[in-house]
């Protein structure tokens, strides 16, 4: 009886294995990634990256923008944007969603957890831990 249970468990586990993407799915993903890369280039055009920081003052950020489910941009002003790439991406993060951050202090830091939600529908869609904050600044000559 035990061998039968082991075989059934193995069969069940193999059915849950991640299936390879079809050519159409791979092409769609490549197109989406290229579009996201273009959005990122547009958002950071004319800005130069600086040294990554562990934290940023939370009250400085005037707006937040998402680029796919892998990049969060915190805009301070036209001359400074902080880019954050959560180490494991941020499932559920997409246009129309909101991130909710609870922080005990006045800074947003690497490792802080953000929740992704659709406030209109009242649905929580995921969450992630933040990575380093990379400042992008406009060159003085611009």
C-alpha positions as CSV (number, residue, x, y, z in Angstrom):
1,X,0.0,0.0,0.0
2,X,2.9,2.4,0.8
3,X,4.4,2.1,-2.7
4,X,1.0,3.0,-4.2
5,X,0.8,6.2,-2.0
6,X,4.3,7.2,-3.0
7,X,3.5,6.7,-6.7
8,X,0.3,8.7,-6.3
9,X,2.2,11.5,-4.5
10,X,4.9,11.6,-7.2
11,X,2.2,11.7,-9.9
12,X,0.4,14.6,-8.2
13,X,3.7,16.5,-7.7
14,X,4.7,16.1,-11.3
15,X,1.3,17.5,-12.4
16,X,2.0,20.6,-10.4
17,X,5.4,21.2,-12.0
18,X,5.8,24.4,-13.9
19,X,5.0,23.8,-17.6
20,X,7.4,25.3,-20.2
21,X,6.2,28.3,-22.0
22,X,4.9,27.9,-25.5
23,X,6.6,29.9,-28.3
24,X,3.6,32.4,-28.3
25,X,3.9,32.9,-24.6
26,X,7.6,33.4,-24.8
27,X,7.1,36.0,-27.6
28,X,4.4,37.8,-25.6
29,X,6.7,37.9,-22.6
30,X,9.6,39.3,-24.6
31,X,7.3,41.9,-26.1
32,X,6.0,42.9,-22.7
33,X,9.5,43.1,-21.2
34,X,10.7,45.3,-24.1
35,X,7.8,47.6,-23.6
36,X,8.6,47.8,-19.8
37,X,12.2,48.5,-20.5
38,X,11.2,51.3,-22.8
39,X,8.9,52.7,-20.1
40,X,11.8,52.6,-17.6
41,X,14.1,54.4,-20.0
42,X,11.5,57.1,-20.6
43,X,10.9,57.5,-16.8
44,X,14.6,57.8,-16.1
45,X,15.7,59.7,-19.2
46,X,18.3,62.4,-18.4
47,X,18.9,61.1,-14.9
48,X,22.1,59.5,-13.7
49,X,22.1,56.7,-11.1
50,X,23.9,57.1,-7.8
51,X,25.0,54.8,-5.0
52,X,22.3,52.5,-3.7
53,X,20.8,53.5,-0.3
54,X,19.2,51.4,2.4
55,X,16.5,54.0,3.3
56,X,14.8,57.1,2.0
57,X,12.7,59.7,3.9
58,X,9.1,58.6,3.4
59,X,7.8,62.2,3.4
60,X,10.0,63.2,0.4
61,X,8.2,61.0,-2.2
62,X,5.6,63.0,-4.1
63,X,4.4,60.2,-6.4
64,X,5.0,56.5,-7.0
65,X,5.1,54.8,-10.4
66,X,5.3,51.1,-11.2
67,X,7.1,49.6,-14.2
68,X,5.6,46.1,-14.5
69,X,5.9,44.0,-11.4
70,X,9.6,44.5,-10.8
71,X,10.3,48.2,-10.4
72,X,8.9,50.9,-8.2
73,X,9.9,54.6,-8.8
74,X,9.5,57.1,-6.0
75,X,9.5,60.6,-7.5
76,X,10.8,63.3,-5.2
77,X,10.9,66.1,-7.8
78,X,11.9,66.5,-11.5
79,X,15.6,66.2,-10.5
80,X,15.4,63.1,-8.2
81,X,13.7,59.7,-8.5
82,X,14.5,56.7,-6.3
83,X,14.3,53.3,-8.1
84,X,13.5,50.2,-6.1
85,X,13.7,46.7,-7.6
86,X,12.2,44.3,-5.0
87,X,14.6,41.3,-5.0
88,X,11.8,38.8,-5.9
89,X,9.7,41.2,-7.9
90,X,6.3,42.3,-6.6
91,X,3.5,40.0,-7.5
92,X,0.3,41.7,-8.3
93,X,1.9,45.1,-9.0
94,X,0.5,46.6,-12.2
95,X,-1.2,49.7,-13.5
96,X,-4.3,50.6,-11.5
97,X,-3.0,49.1,-8.3
98,X,-1.9,50.8,-5.1
99,X,0.9,50.0,-2.8
100,X,0.3,50.2,1.0
101,X,3.3,50.7,3.2
102,X,3.3,50.5,7.0
103,X,6.5,51.7,8.5
104,X,7.2,52.5,12.1
105,X,9.4,55.5,11.5
106,X,9.9,58.3,9.0
107,X,11.9,56.3,6.5
108,X,11.1,53.6,3.9
109,X,13.9,51.0,4.1
110,X,15.2,47.9,2.3
111,X,13.3,44.9,3.7
112,X,10.1,46.9,4.4
113,X,7.0,45.0,3.2
114,X,4.6,46.7,0.8
115,X,1.2,45.3,0.1
116,X,-0.4,45.6,-3.4
117,X,-4.1,46.3,-3.5
118,X,-6.9,47.3,-5.8
119,X,-8.6,49.9,-3.7
120,X,-11.7,50.2,-6.0
121,X,-12.5,46.5,-5.8
122,X,-11.2,46.2,-2.3
123,X,-8.9,43.3,-3.2
124,X,-5.4,42.6,-1.9
125,X,-3.3,41.3,-4.8
126,X,0.1,40.5,-3.3
127,X,3.1,42.1,-1.7
128,X,6.8,42.2,-1.6
129,X,9.9,43.2,0.3
130,X,11.7,46.3,-0.9
131,X,15.3,46.3,-2.1
132,X,17.9,49.0,-2.2
133,X,16.9,52.5,-3.3
134,X,19.0,53.8,-6.2
135,X,18.8,57.6,-6.5
136,X,18.6,58.9,-10.1
137,X,19.5,62.6,-10.3
138,X,19.4,65.1,-13.2
139,X,22.9,66.3,-14.2
140,X,23.6,69.9,-13.2
141,X,24.2,70.8,-16.9
142,X,20.7,69.8,-18.0
